[in-house]
Amino acid sequence: MARQSYHHGDLKSVILAQAAALVAERGADGISLRELARVAGVSHAAPAHHFTDRRGLFTALATEGFTLLAAALSGARPEFAHAARAYVQFALDHPGHYTVMFDKMLYDATDPALRAAEVAAAAELTSGVATLTDPNAQADPEGAALAAWSLVHGFTLLTLNGAVADAEPVDTAERIARILFSG
């Protein structure tokens, strides 16, 4: 990443964007606040002002990710197959966020803002599941929600990890959602 001078008042957003990009590029293990400060062109203490430490950084990144996922799912209404598409597209568009969101060892899972963002994203996915006409899904909405999330999350991880070579993963997500949940 090229070093850029910091000349605006939104350092938190700049650092989160750079952290997401670096996580997507090489994983979370090697990311430090000091490196993010260097890349952002600010003092090494500046990121700590916003995040305290790596755990704080990843908590903020996961919170932002769940918030973005909730918005993507909200815009994908009304049916679950649309939510499946939106879920996979979100992960493809935000792989750094996605990586951190589902690695609870990286962040503070008790953070209230994070919990609220997770609940919002889960509610959006569940609202898509509620549109299923499958009698089994209607009889067991919690089981249907878990099955639906397992489907999209598992397919997304397979895609991001290169285990599934698919030229159109978003279309495939919709197709498999329809196959498994068409009643």
GINOR-V408850 format. One line per field, one symbol per residue. ss: DSSP state (2 for helix, 1 for strand, 0 for the rest). phi: phi as a letter, one per 40 degrees, with the letter a starting at -180 (. if undefined). Layout:
ss->???
phi->???
This chain:
ss->000000000022222222222222220000002222222200000222222002222222222222222222220000022222222222222022222220000000000222222222222222222000002222202222222222222222222200000000222222222222000
phi->.ccbccbacbddcccccccccccccagcdccbccccccccgbccccccccbgadcccccccccccccccdcccccbcbbddcccdccccdcccbccdddcdbbcccbcccdcccdccccccccccccccccccdcccccbcccccccccdcccccccdcccgcbcbcbccccdcccccccbcg
